[in-house]
Amino acid sequence: MIEQSEPTPQPKQSTWTQDSILIKLGVITVIILLLLIPSAWIQSLVTDREGYQQENLKNVADKWAGSQLVQGPVMALPYRKMITENNNAGKPITHEVTKTLYVLPQTLSMKAGIQTEQYSSGIYDAIVYNSKVNVTGSFNQPDLSELSIDPATIQYDKARLIFSISDLKGLKNNPVVTIRGQQYTPEPSENENMPLSNGLQVSFPLQKEQGFNFSYQLDLKGSNALNFLDIGKTTDVEVNSDWKHPDFNGRYLPDTRTVSDRGLNAKWQMLYYNRPFPQQWTDGDSVLTNKKALTDAVIGVKLQLPIDQYRKILRTTKYSTLIILLTFVSLFLAEMIKKERIHLFNYTLIGAAMVVYYTLLLSFAEQIGYNYAYLLSSLSTIGLIAVFTSSLLKNRKVSAVFAFILTIFYGFIFIIIQLEELSLLFGSVALFIIIAALMYFSRKINWYKH
């Protein structure tokens, strides 16, 4: 009788090796997901610090002056009108009331020269300015027939010219208004029914059936922005400033703008076709204070800081997961190629160092600016991780290569942050190249023998 030998069991080392690699990759994935928690905290911290900056800007506006909106002028012309109303007994009674006709300028020209100053409060900066705004223009005689107003009821001797700025605290001296060669000193209006907020007015006698020219200069101070209200039938605005990093407010960009090392020159010319106000109306005190109309009719210059460091830091932190993922993949490939085991706790420490990097970036950026802070934080983090991996892998050459790879990653993120419009294109191409490189190096690994 022939005895049959039992089959020799095959070694399960290959299967165990595959399972151990998969388990380690799974744990590394969990570590990356856990590192998302402090990354989210850091993004919240950046947002909070940006909020503190906005509070500081408000404090500067309270102490210096806020953003200024130059409004007006508007001519207010009172007239008498007979109206019939029912009394308490229900009987009709006719009596005389005083109404107001409001007229906007036929031509309006505003020329502003802006001298800026960077105001620092602790670690935060704000832009304040001094400006002289020359306002000139003309009014045509009112078209009374259009509104069915009897010319005999117009009180020409009580005409008023009304203008305003949004923050009267920024008015450095009392302007002098010139009308038909006569000079007048404006006073704050005590009348609640005003077509403009914070209105200043002058009273003058209007010649019957005649228009007039006017001029005045506003010596202002403000912060962050200088805006103008388009209310002329033809409105011309010109701004000259020493600020080299402007932005523009409102629905309309300047017709011409020049930004050079000496500053800014911008010009607007607007016609009344797109203006949200009528040329004249009666008793509508809210016509020029309607929020939607103001939004459509305001133009101006925003004097923003050249580098919005908090916005850049926030964008940088959003790439934290990508950087940690690529770093861990690179480290894992180095571990496989060199056949040196790296404990999962060491992966956690490296991930923690990469998260702390963003707090370094935030704290340094508030002191020395974003670019220098990025350089200093990156060099510190890359150096720390390189020394640590050198001690783990017992190979300085591999550590130097790993440090070079980290430098490429951080340089890649820095370039993306600087490229506003081309960031998506550059980022997509760079990521494709990185993935191709990882595929190239991973092909040398025999996953069944590690």
URFEN-V98007 format. One record per residue. RES is the residue in one small letter. PSI is psi in whole degrees, -180 to 180 (NA if undefined). Layout:
RES/PSI, RES/PSI
This chain:
m/127, i/127, e/134, q/125, s/144, e/143, p/138, t/126, p/139, q/144, p/141, k/20, q/-40, s/-44, t/-42, w/-39, t/-45, q/-43, d/-41, s/-37, i/-44, l/-39, i/-43, k/-42, l/-38, g/-42, v/-40, i/-39, t/-40, v/-40, i/-43, i/-43, l/-39, l/-33, l/-14, l/-27, i/-56, p/-28, s/-40, a/-37, w/-42, i/-40, q/-39, s/-38, l/-42, v/-43, t/-40, d/-43, r/-36, e/-36, g/-39, y/-37, q/-41, q/-38, e/-38, n/-39, l/-38, k/-38, n/-40, v/-43, a/-37, d/-37, k/-34, w/-81, a/153, g/-170, s/137, q/138, l/115, v/121, q/142, g/-176, p/164, v/137, m/129, a/124, l/111, p/150, y/159, r/146, k/135, m/126, i/155, t/125, e/158, n/136, n/-172, n/-27, a/-1, g/8, k/139, p/135, i/132, t/130, h/168, e/136, v/161, t/123, k/171, t/132, l/126, y/135, v/137, l/160, p/150, q/-45, t/145, l/127, s/129, m/122, k/124, a/133, g/127, i/125, q/117, t/161, e/136, q/114, y/124, s/134, s/99, g/-126, i/2, y/149, d/150, a/154, i/120, v/162, y/161, n/140, s/143, k/121, v/116, n/121, v/122, t/161, g/-166, s/154, f/136, n/166, q/143, p/146, d/89, l/-32, s/-31, e/-33, l/8, s/48, i/132, d/122, p/-27, a/-16, t/-6, i/131, q/81, y/-28, d/-7, k/26, a/149, r/146, l/122, i/133, f/171, s/166, i/157, s/-30, d/99, l/-17, k/-24, g/-1, l/114, k/-28, n/167, n/120, p/159, v/124, v/128, t/123, i/118, r/41, g/-7, q/140, q/139, y/149, t/121, p/156, e/152, p/143, s/134, e/-3, n/125, e/-27, n/80, m/143, p/-15, l/144, s/147, n/43, g/142, l/147, q/154, v/142, s/139, f/156, p/127, l/130, q/136, k/136, e/36, q/147, g/-173, f/159, n/155, f/162, s/148, y/163, q/134, l/120, d/104, l/160, k/151, g/-169, s/144, n/-40, a/150, l/119, n/162, f/146, l/123, d/100, i/-3, g/156, k/-34, t/121, t/125, d/130, v/134, e/133, v/128, n/131, s/154, d/0, w/133, k/0, h/62, p/162, d/167, f/137, n/162, g/180, r/-18, y/129, l/159, p/149, d/-39, t/142, r/140, t/122, v/120, s/-173, d/-22, r/-11, g/-149, l/141, n/124, a/142, k/138, w/145, q/123, m/139, l/163, y/-4, y/-37, n/7, r/135, p/21, f/145, p/163, q/-31, q/151, w/172, t/136, d/26, g/84, d/-18, s/6, v/-44, l/-2, t/2, n/128, k/-43, k/-42, a/-41, l/-42, t/-39, d/-21, a/1, v/135, i/163, g/-171, v/133, k/123, l/78, q/156, l/145, p/-30, i/116, d/88, q/-35, y/-38, r/-40, k/-40, i/-41, l/-41, r/-37, t/-42, t/-26, k/-15, y/7, s/-42, t/-41, l/-45, i/-45, i/-42, l/-49, l/-37, t/-45, f/-39, v/-44, s/-42, l/-39, f/-40, l/-40, a/-39, e/-42, m/-42, i/-44, k/-8, k/39, e/122, r/136, i/125, h/150, l/-30, f/-34, n/-36, y/-42, t/-42, l/-42, i/-42, g/-39, a/-40, a/-37, m/-26, v/-42, v/-26, y/-39, y/-30, t/-36, l/-45, l/-44, l/-49, s/-40, f/-38, a/-34, e/-19, q/-41, i/4, g/161, y/-47, n/-50, y/-36, a/-40, y/-44, l/-49, l/-45, s/-40, s/-46, l/-41, s/-46, t/-44, i/-43, g/-43, l/-47, i/-37, a/-45, v/-40, f/-46, t/-31, s/-41, s/-28, l/-44, l/-10, k/38, n/109, r/-33, k/-47, v/-39, s/-41, a/-40, v/-41, f/-40, a/-38, f/-41, i/-43, l/-39, t/-40, i/-43, f/-50, y/-36, g/-37, f/-45, i/-40, f/-44, i/-40, i/-42, i/-38, q/-33, l/97, e/-57, e/-30, l/11, s/-40, l/-46, l/-50, f/-43, g/-41, s/-44, v/-43, a/-41, l/-38, f/-43, i/-41, i/-45, i/-40, a/-41, a/-43, l/-39, m/-39, y/-47, f/-32, s/-18, r/-19, k/-6, i/128, n/98, w/-18, y/-10, k/-2, h/NA
